[in-house]
Amino acid sequence: MDRPFRVQRLGHFGLNAVDVEAALYFYRDLLGFMVSDVIDGGARLTPAERAALGDTRRIFTRHNTEHHTFVIFPARLVEHLSGRPGSPNTINQITWQVSSLQQVVESIPWFASNGYPVRRAGRDTPGSNWNAYAPDADGTLNELYYGMEQIGWDGLAKPMSMHSFGFRAEPELPQPSEADEVAEARTRGDDLGSGFRHAETPPRQFDVEGIRLARPFKVVGIGPVRLFTPDMAKAEDFYRRVLGLRITAETSYQGHRVVLLGCGPEHHAVGLYPLALRERLGLSPHTNLMSFGLRVASYRQLRAALAFLASHGVTVRDLPPQLTPGIDYAAYAIDPDGHAIELYWSMEQVVRCPAVHPERTGSRRPERYELWPETIEDDSFGGEVFLGPWG
Ligand SMILES: [Fe+2]
């Protein structure tokens, strides 16, 4: 291999929110992410610091059976701990699943020898994933991990007592299996049913293609992550050469070069855009995130989701389709901090059969989402399948 690990997929992603409660309303209540754990990030603060920083909760949420696929960290606390108030780096992590724990460990000298030393490594609880965190050229943390905790039909995260298996050091190999840790917890008398459980509050009033849900759509996938960067060459160096993503599309928009990179069959997982485009597109100057993608289960659900969000006062807007080759129908919901959340339902898959049609992406789509047709031609989505029931 060209490097000691292979990035397989975007596993989770996180944003810092100035108002954690407002972010919870947006991501949990409106978009349907389920909370899997809430951790107080201010435990070591003095009472005066705590009073000044306000809400210090770190919220771990999921859309599937993984312990977390999206995390919300309190921006004021993150800025306090990092000493960088007002940083446009509002992404707390872009997190990649690699093929094995050995690959996580062997990534540590790789990142260091390529000029991107790992800031920390170990095993995080909640989530139980072994990981290493390296910043990209703009300081955005990219995490590699193995072994995310899975949440079953009972909706229970691991009990707090099992957070004892976490640590902050480079893991020595081999590590014990999770099954042995569960056996140890049972033997020592942990209450295995005492973990956090998401409590859905809105009534399940929508018939979502045959299932009663609390909103007229279901988020079934995360990504791509689109980044604005002041230095395209440096950003590309990190994501392509160091992380190993492959370029799947290069395009130009109003004279600015745009690069899309992917891993696995998805057309792209990351998009790199010159920072100069941010103002031109009218996106928030407080963040270098251009957008974070959320995939819903069908075109019907996409249209319903946009109408649902707009009816709850969320700004839903369009961006030129030329910026997003590989995704046809997409519109952007603006979160309480000004982050653009890209809602879509299908992405070109880079596979030999059936043939891909990147040339038609966006060409059939009216520019304003309100003008989209009620139905579109069969365009069956051949990407990652969502496992399990929707709700
Ligand atoms: Fe993480």
Residues whose N, C-alpha, C, O or C-beta is under 5 A from the ligand:
A	BS01	LIG	Q93 T95 E143
